[in-house]
Amino acid sequence: MQLQEVQDLVERHYGEADRARGVPSTVAWLCEELGELAQAVRKGTREQQLHELGDVLAWLASLANQIDLSLDDAMRRYVENPP
């Protein structure tokens, strides 16, 4: 799955509710999911880690959709001029 497909999927399933929730709440949820991912990496199973990676990616896609940015565009610098 390509990053734009991720954004499209998240938009189809959650876009309306995510926009109603708003950017500040989406950032808060993203941070919470990052914490859960960190815990899964430290102490979780491979399945838990995979689950949390998916959650983080979904919330990141939601945020990108709400602020009208492309994850593909965000990653382009890593292809063209890696930091």
N, C-alpha and C positions, 0 to 999 in steps of 0.2 A: 504494500500500500504506500502510495506517495503522500507527502505531507499535505498537499492540497486536498487529497481524498480524505485525509483525517479531518481537516477543517470542514469539508463539506458534510461528512458523516455527523460530526458534532453539531453542526448547524441544523441539519435535518431533524435530529433527535432532540436537541436541547436548546436550540437557538432562541426561541421565544422566551422560554423560562430563564435562560441565562441573561438575556438583555433586561428582563424585568428585575432580576436580582441585582444587576449592575456590576460595574468594574471593581469597585472596592471589595465587594463580597466575593467576587470571583478570585481576586488576588488572595484574599484570606483563605479561601478553599484550596487554592493552588499551594499556598504555604503549608497548610495542614497536610495535604497529600505528599508534599516533599518530606515532611517529618515522618509520615508513615513509610515512605520509601526508604528513608535513612534507617529506620528501625528494622525494616524487612531485610535490608542489606546486611545489617549487623547481626541479626538474630533469626531471621526468617528462612523459610524454605525457598527453593527456586521458584515454586509456584506462587508464593506470596510476593516475591520480588517482581515477577512478571506481572502480576495483578496490579501492584502499586506503580510500576512503570507505565502501564496503560492508563491508570487514573491520572498520573501527572501529565502525560501527553494529552489526554482529553481536556483537562482543565487549561493547559497551555493553549490548546487549539481554541477553546472557548474564549480565552482572553484575547488571542490574536483576532478572532472574528469580531469581538466587541469593539476593539480599537482599530478595526479595518486595516490590519496588517497581514502579510503573508508569511507563514513560517518558511516557505521556500525562499522568499526574498531575504529573510533573516539569516538563513544558512548560506546564502550565496557568498558572503565574504569568506567563509571557511573554504570555499572552492577557489575563489579568485585571489584572495590575499589573506591566508590564515594568520591569525594573531601569534 
